[in-house]
Amino acid sequence: MSQWSPWKRKIAVTGLSGAGKTVFLLSLLQHIELFRPDRLRISPPGAELRGFKELPPSGGGASFPRKALRARLMEENAPMWPEKTRDVHHYSCSFRYTGWTVWEKLKRSLIRIGGLLTLPGIGLSETVDLDFLDFPGERLADVDIARYGDYASWADQILEHWTSYSRTRERLAGYLDLVARDGADEEAILDAYKNALTGMLLDKNQIITPSTFSLGVEDGGVFGKPDVLDRGRRRLAGLAGEEFSPLPRECRGARPDLADAFAQRYRHYREQVVLPLFDSFSECDRIILLLDIPGILSGGVGRLNDAGDLIDNLASVLRPSKWHNFFSGVENIAFVAAKCDLVHNLDHDNLMSLLEDIMRPARNRLPDIGFTPVIVSAWVSSRSLASGDGRRILEGVPLRGNPEMAARTFVVPELPSEWPADWAAEDPAYSYPRLAPGRLANRWQAPAHFGMEKILDFILSARPGTD
């Protein structure tokens, strides 16, 4: 159980798959450690960060591999974005924050005890401790497993979700036909389920559960080309030796032995993998939720629907911070439109509009939590050019097919001001380029960014979104 402190922040960094969480956290730490007020204009004007220190990870798990990630982005010939991470990482640090006025210091220092307030001593500089939990986006797909303690409820819920959409319903058709037959054996059922999950991954669906299928466990690695070729058969749907799939109600009635076995495996997976993770997540007082809006648009309306459902389900398991929770629980959530450098600067207002639209249902559901929308590029990889004719032109280095790493110009779509009613994956009207990162040649230099000062303000503020 965590103890609430005005100078300690436990922060979860998560988001949809591919939203750039690893690069985001790496850039944030670079800017904190190498703080320069001309590059990170935090509030109030004149505020400073001093005395940065790395601390032992408080979570007891794997430490965020900051140095290795930084080295990859310093490669002389071809700096590359980090590979997809499948582990939960922890990172702790501290620094002194100087610059608050007396009133700001008092406001941010008030300690809540059962609804009462006590005032601390006055000072204008304090040591801030930050504990980060880097949470793979693929794990969010297990949120329904966190919500439902029994296998039958989860199976009904996830099948209802998938069969509500035509494309995922098509992907599941072979699996549902098989489980409806008498005598289908367990291995064939699991293979058919993995085949369906493989198709959904290829369609860029975000809800792939159990998440071990996409992330892997032990030496399984992340989902790749060999898995496509064998239709996911080597992947795990659950724990090794304890795999399961969602059986429809009729099949559970006709095959109680199989249903009982899957229910037991579901409980083990939930207790060993899902609950510890979501408990840690809900104990964070700050959540930074990254969304790749250009990526959602490139993925089609199904990707948007998945994003909305994941956020909805996540909101249902969060515990708002209240005195009867012994000060643990979520106080504030930043909804972050990441990779804003993939859209033209002229479209930032529309980007904010799309972000607020996708944030609104969660904010309405959780009135006791503060919400802050932020537009960010943690590691700028392009620049917007003027065209004179209204076209959106970006200059950047293509990620693929460009061994000389030469910069090129791209005409990108104008970002809509609201989400379209329907569109297909890779629709040219909503497709954005994949660009290589700007090289971090100098170890003592933080990357070019857009909006990261707002993230630090969010972390340090008393109650973002409601002040």
N, C-alpha and C positions, 0 to 999 in steps of 0.2 A: 504494500500500500504506500503510495507516495504522499509526502508531506508538502503542503502548499507553502510556498515562499515567494515574497515579492521579487526576489533577485535570482530565482531559479526557474528556468523554463524547460519543460520537456516537450519536444517538438517532433511530430511525425511528419515525414516527407513522403508522400505517396501520390498516386494518380493513376490514370489509365495507362495501359501498356504502351511503351514507346513515347511517353510524354517528356522524357529527358530528365528524370529525377536525379540520376547519378551526376550528370553534368551540372545540374542546378545546385546540388549540395556542394560539389567541388568548387564552383565559382563563388558561392556564398562564403565558404571558408577562406578562399584566397583573398577575398575583399576584406574580411574581418581581420585576418592576420596581417595583411599588407595595407592596412587602412590609410587612405589618402583622401582628405576632404574634397579635393577637386575631382575625384573619380567616384566617390560614393557620398553623395550629399545627404547625409542623414539629418533628422530633426532633433532639436532645434538647430538653426544655423550656428556654427561654431562648436558643435558637439564633436567629441573625439573618442576613439577607441585606443586603448593602450594596454600593454602587458599581456598580449595573447599567450595562452598556454594550452597545450594539449593535455587532456586528463585521461586516466584509464577509463575505458567504456563502462558506463554505469549499468548497461543491460546485461552484462555477462556473456554476450554472444560475440559473433564475429565483428571485428573492428572495420570501419569504413576504410577501404584501401586507397586512401587519398594520394599517397606518394606514387603508387603504381599507375593510378589513373592520370595523374599529372604528367608522368613520364611519357605515357602514350600520346598525349597531346603536344609533347615537345619534340616528337620525331622530326628529324630534319627534312626528309624527303616527302613523307606522306603522313601528316598528322591525321589520326582517325578518331572518330567518336568511340567512347568505351563500348565494349561488348555488353550485351544484355546481362544484367545481374539477376541471379535467382535466389540469393541469400538475403536474409534480414541483417542489416548492418547497424551497428551502434557507433556513435562518435560523441565525445564530450570535450568541451573546452571552456575556458573562462577568459574574461578580459575586464578591464575597468572602463566604465562608460562615464564620461565627464561632459557636462553641458546643460543638465536640467536646471531650470529655475527652482527656487525654493518651493513654489506652489506645485510645479510638476513633480518634484521629488516627494512632496507630501502625498499628492494624489496617487502616485504609483506605489507608495510604500504602505498604504493602509492595509492592515491585516484583518481579515474577516474572521470573527470567532462567533459562530452561532448567530450571525446577523448583526453583531455589535462591531464597533470600530475602535481600534486603539492606535494612537499616533506614536511613531518612532522618533528617535532623535533626528535632527535636521543635518543634512550634508548634501553636497552637490556632486559627489563622485561615489560610485558604488561598484563593487565587483559583481559581475553577472556571470552565472553558470548556465551553460546551455547543454542539454542532452538531446541528441538527434537520434531518431529511429528512422532508418531508411527502409521503407516497406515496399517490396516489389508489387507493381501494379497487378500482376497476374493473380496474386493472392486475394485481391478484392473479389475475384469470381467466387471465392468460397464464403462470401458473406451470408448467403442463404443457409449454409451449413452452420454458421455461428448463430443464426436466428432460430433454427429449428432443432430442438433436442431429440426429435425422433425421426427416423429414416423415412417413414411413410409420408409425413408432412413435407419433408424436403423433396422427395421424389415427385409428389403431386405438384408442388410449386414450380420446380425447375422444368418439368415437362409441360406444364401449362404455359410457362414463359416461352419456351422454344416453339411450341406448336401455335402460338399466337401470331407468328410471323411466317410468311410463305417460304422464305429461303431456308430458314432453319428447320421448318417442317419438312421440306424436301430432303434435307440432309439426314433427318431422323427416320425417314420412311422405311428404309431397309431394316434398321434396328427394331422399330415398332412392329413391323411385319414378322420378324423372327421371334420376338418374345411372345407374340400372340399364338405361335404354334405350340402344339403339345410336344414335349420331349426335347426341345432345344437345350443343348448342354451349356454349362456355365462358360466354358472357354469360347464357344461360338458367340454367345451373348456379349461377352466382354469385347471380343474382336469386332463385332458389329458396332458396339458403342464407340470404340476407339476410332473406327472408320468414320463414324458420324462426327466425332470431335475434330478429326483431321480436316474434314470438309469445312467445318465451321471456322477453324483457324485459317484455312486458305481464303475464306470469305472475309477475314479480318474481324470476326466476331470477338467481342471482349469477354463474354461470359463462357468460359471453358472450365468446367469443374468436374472432378477434383482438380485443383490447380497443379498437382504433381504431374499431370499429363503434359502441360505446356512448359513447366519449369524444370521438371525432372527432380530426382533425389539421388543422393550418393553420387555415382559417376554417370548418371543418365544424361546430364547436360540439357541444354535448352532444345526445344523442338527445332529440327533442321531438315535438310533435304533427304537424308536417309529415312527419316520418319514419314515423309510424304510418299516415298517409294513403297514402303511396306504398310502404308495406311495406318500408321501409329501402333502397330502390334507390339513393338518393343517398349512402348511408353507404359507408365503406371497410372492406372485409374484408382488412386488411393495409395496405400502402403504396400511395400513388397510382400507378396504372399497373402495380402488382404485387400484385394481389389473389389470394387463394387460399381454398380451403375443404377440409375433410377428406374425401377420396374413400375409399370402402370398398375393401377389398383386391381384390374382384372387378373393380371399375371401374378400379383402377390397373393390373391385368393386361390388361384389354381396351383401355385408353386410355393406353399408356405415354407418348405425346407430352404429353398433358395432365398426367399425373402428374409427369413430369420438370419441366414448366414450374412447376407448383405447388410442387414440392420446392425449386426454385431460389428462388422468391419467399419461401417459408417460411424458408429460410436467411438471406436478406437481412433479413427482418423480425426474425428472432431475433437477428442480429448487431447491427442498428442500433437496435432499440427495446428488446428484452427483456433481453438479457444485460447491457448497461451498467446497467440499472435494478436488476436482481436482484443484480449484483455489488456495487453500492453498498449495497444493502439488507443483504447478508450481511456487509459490513464494519462495520456498526453493532454496537457492543457492548451496546446496549440496544434492545429493540423494545417499543413500546407498541401493542398490538393491540386496537382498539376493536370492541366488539360491541353492537349495538342489540337487546337481547333482546326488548323489547316489539315492535320491528319484525319480528323473526324470527317471533314468535308470530302477529302480524297477517298475515304472508305465507304461512302454511301450512307443512305438513311438508316440502314441496319446498325451501323457503327454508332450513330447518334442515339438510336433507341437503346442499345446496350449501355451506352454511357449514362443515359438518364436513369435506366433501371438500376445500375450499379450504385449511382449516387443516392437514389431513393432508398435502396436496401441498406446502404451504409448509414444513412441518417437514422434508420430505425434501430440500429444497435449502439449508437453513440450515447454515452452518459453525460448529460450536461453537468458542469461543476456546480454543486450546491453544498451548503454546510453539512447536510446529513450524509453526504458522500465522503466526509472527512477530507474535504478540499481536493480530492482527486476527481478527475473528469474534465471534459472538454469545455473550454471557455470561448475559444475563438477559432474560426476556420477561414483561411485565405483560399479563395478560388482563384487559381492563377492560370491565365491564358499564356502558356509557355510558347517559345519559338515564334515570338511576334515578328522576328526579322524575316520570316518567310512570307509575310504579307507587306504590302507597301505602306509607308508611313501615312499616306492619305487615308488608309482604311482602319486606323487605330480606333476611331470612334465606333465603327461598325463591329470591330473585334470586341470592344467592351460591351456593346449591345448583345452580341451572341453569348458572351460569357455571363452576363446578368440573367439572360433568359434561362440558361441551363442551371444557374444557381438558385433561381427563385423558388422552386418547389421545396428544396431542402431548407431554405431560410424560413419559408412559411411553416414547415413542419417543426422546426426547432427554434421557437421564439426566445428561448433562454440562452441561446448561443449567439455571439457576435459573428457577423459575416463581412468579409472584405474582398471585393473583386480587384485583381491586380493584373496588369499587362506586363509581361516580362520577356526578355531574351537574356538568358543567363550567360550565353557565349555567342556573341553576335557573329554571324557568318556571311552577312550580305549588307549591302547599303542600297537605299532607295535612290533612284535617279529621276530627274524631271524629264518629262517627255514632250510637253507642249501641246499634246493632243489628247490628254486624258488617259493614255495607256499607263498601266502600272509596270514599271521596269525596275528590276533588281539586278545588281551585279554581285556575283559570287563565284566560288570555285565548285564545279560539279563534283559530286561524290564518286560517281562511276564514270568509267570510260575516259579518263582525263589524266593519263600518267604524268604529263608535264605540269599538272596542278595549276593550269592557267585560268585566270578569272574570265568569266563570260557574262553576257547579259541575258536576261530572261524576261519575257513578257508574262506576267502572272495575272490570274483572274482578279477582277475587282471583288472584294469581299462583300457579301450581301449584308444588309442591316438586320435581317431576321432569318431564322432557319428556313430553308426551302421546305415545301410540303412533301416532296419526294424527289429523289435523284439516285442514280446508280453509282456504284464504286468506279473510281477512275474516270468520272465524268470530266471532260476537258474544262467545263465551266467552273469546276471546283478542285482542280488538281494543282498542286504546288511542287516546286522542285526539291530534290534532295541535295543539300550542299555540304561540303566538307567544312570542318571547323577551322577557324583562324588559328594559326600555329602559336602556341605559347612558348616562344623561343627563350625567353628570359624567366628563370625560376622565380625571380623577385618581382615579377609583374603580374598583376591580376588581369583577367581577360576583359576585353571590351564588352559592355553589357548595356541593357536598357531596363530600367525599372527596379534593379536589385535593392536600391536604397529604400524602396517602399516595403520590401520584404523584411529588412532589418527593423524598420519602424514598426511593422506589424508584430514582430517578435518581442520588441521591448515595450510596446504600449500596454496600458492597463487593460483596455478592452476595445480592440479595434472594431470598427464598424458601429460602435455605439457611443464613443466619446463625443 
